[in-house]
Amino acid sequence: MELDKYEELLKNKNTVKFQITFFFIFFLLAVFAVFIITSVLQVRTVTHFVCSRLALPTVKRALTVINPEAFDRLAKSLDKQDPYYETTRRQLLAIKEESKVLYLYTMAPAEENLYRYIIDGSTIPGDSENFSDLGQTEDISTWDAAIQEMIRTKTTGIGNLSKTDKWGFTVSAYEPILKSSGELAGFVGCDIDASEIVTWVRTQIIWQLGIVAVLVIVGLTAYIFLIRRIDRIFGRSFT
């Protein structure tokens, strides 16, 4: 009889321990899931915020100095002697320097995923490392998905936070250049340095990680307390 009572108590104790352990594991997983989701959302939110405050106004301002018909003519002729080329290049460079963005440029379609640089306002033509010459082509198929969406919808595109070995962390925005017929003549592209964004987000994540650590410690303490409490309760019940 005593043995049956002991086995029943042991069974009940193990059941309660299992339930508490299951709840604790679920608690930990929930906390980490919330932490990860919150961190991802923060990156996206801050990225779009910075774009709306810097990159978007820059490409929209650049668009005001672009004559779509003259741009289309230049994209077809690739003639550096066209007065429109040098005049617009200087205007874009002035906008770029005033807005403090990394790069400000225009491109036009060549074939399939190949696009040509038309007017680069990022720097002076003598800067071989950062200046893209008229007619220089580049495959944009591996670029941010936002540029493909911009081309498809002919609307403003905002890129996500990205990192490359050459430029580090950047955020990009794209504005379509539309001819009077509504046809896409090309686009204005703008890249901004996102290093400060990354630093800020990392700081926020470290603070959040500290909060998560505190919650885990509190949860672990409560778990150990409950397990020991259960052992004492069932121990007294048997005696």
N, C-alpha and C positions, 0 to 999 in steps of 0.2 A: 504493500500500500504506500509506504513511504517512498519507495522507488518510483512508483507511478506518479506520485505527486511531484517528485523531483524532476522527472522527465517532462511533465506538463509545464512546470515552471521554466525549465530550460528552453523548451520549445517556444513559449511565450516571449521569453527574454530575447531569444535569437530573432524572433519575428519583429519585435520592437526595434532591435538594433539594426536589422535590415532596412526597415522603413526609414529610420533616422539617417542611416548611411546613404540610402537612395536619395532622400531629400537633400542631403548635404552635397552629393555629387551633382544633382540637378541644379542646386543653387550656384555651384562653381561654374558649371557650363553656361548658365544663364548670364552670370556676371561677365564672363569672358566674351560671350556672344554680343551682349550689349556694348561692351568696350570696343570690339572690333567694328561693329556696325557704326557706332558713333564716330570712330576715327575715320572710317571711309567717307561718311557723310560730311565730316568736317573738311576733309581735303577737297571734296567736290564743291562744297558751299563757298569756301574761301577762294578757290580757284575762280569760280564764276563771279564772285564779288570783285576780285581784283580785275578781271577782264572787263566788267561793266564800268569800273572806275578809270581804267587806263587804256587797255587794248582796244575796246570797242569805240570810244570817242576818237582814238587815233586813226583807225581805219576809215571811220565815217568822215572825219575831217579830210583825210587823204583823198577820199572819193570826190570831194568837192572840187579838187583841182584836176581831176581826170575828165577829159572830154572823150566819151566813149567812141565816137566816130573817128576822131583823130588817133586814139589809142589803137583801134582796130586797124587803121591804115598803117600805123607804125609796126604793129604785130605781123602784118603781111609783108611789108617792105624790108623791115629790119635795117632801115637806113638811119645811121647815126647822124647824118647831115640834116635830117629833118629837124627844123627849129623846135618843133614840139617836144622832141626827146630831151634836149638839154634844158629847156625852160621848165618842164615838168619835173625833171630829175632834181633840179635845184629846189623847187618848191617842196618836193617830198623830203629832201634832206633837211630842209628847215623845219618841217613838221616833226621829223624824227628826232632832231636835236632838242627841240623844245619840249617834246613829250617824254624824253629820256627812255625810249624803248630800245631794245637791242637791234632789231631789224625792221625795216619798212620797205616793201617791195611790191612789184606787180608782175603777174604772169599771165600768159595766154596759152590756150591749147595748141599743141603741135600735132600729136597723133596718139590715140588711145590714152594711156596713162602718162605720156610725155607732155610736159608743159615747158614753155620757153619763158625765161626771164625777159621782161620787156624794159621796164624802167625801175632801176634799183635806187632807192633813196636812203639806203643804209649807211653809206659812206662815200668817199670820193673815188672816182674811177681808178686811181693809182693804188688803192688798197687791194692788192691781189688776193689777200686771204679772206676778206669779208665782202668784197664787191662782186656782184654777179653781172657779167657783161650782157649786152643786148644780144638775144638769140641763144644764150647758153641754156641747154635743156637739162631737165631733171625728171626722174620718175617719181611721181607723187603717190603711187599706189601704196607705199609703205608709210605715208604720212598719217597724221591724226585722222580718225574717221570723220571728224567735223568738216574737213575740207571736201570729202566725198559727198557729204550731206548738203553742203553749201552748193556744190556743182549741180546736184540733183534737184534741189528745191529752188535754187537761185535766191536764197535768203542768207542772212548773216550766219556765219558759223563760229562757234566758240569751242576751242579745243580743251582737252583735259590736261592736267599737269603731266608733263613728260620729262624724261631725263635722257640726255645723250652724252657721249664721251667728249664731244667737241664743245657743246654749248652749256652743258650742265642742265639744271632744272629750268624749264621754260613753259610759258603758256602762250597760246597763239589765238588770233582771231582773224577771220576772213570775211571780206565784203565783196560781193559779186559786182562786176562792171558790166552793165547791160546796155546794149545798143537800143536805139529808138524802136526797133522791131521787137524787142524783148529777148533777143538772142544773147547768149552769154559771150561777151568778148574776152573776158578774162576775170581776174580778181585782184584785189589788194590784200596783201598779207602782212601781218604784224606779229612779231615775237617779242615777249617781254621776259626779263630776268625774274625767275620765280624763287630765287634763293631765299629771299626774306620770307616768302610765304612758307617755304619748307621749314625754315628755322622756327617760325611762329607755331606751325602745326606740331612740330616735334616737341616744342615746349609744352603745348597743351596736352599732348599725348602722355608726356612724362608725368604731368600733374594727375591725369586721369589714371595712369598706371599706379600712382601712389594711392589714389582712392581705392582702386581695385585691391591693392595689397592689404590695405586696412580692412576692407570688407572680408577678404579671405581669412585674415588673422582673427577677426571677430567671429566669423563663421566656424573656423577650426576650434577656437576656444569654446564656443557654445557646443560644438559637436563632442569634444572631449568631456566637457562637464556633463552632458546628457548621458553619454555612455557610462561614465563612472557612477552617475546617479542611478541609472538603471541597474547596474551591478549591485549597488548597495540595497536598493529596494527589493530586488528579487532575492538577494542574500538574506535579508531580514524575513522575507515571506517564507523561505524554506525553514529557517530556524524557528 
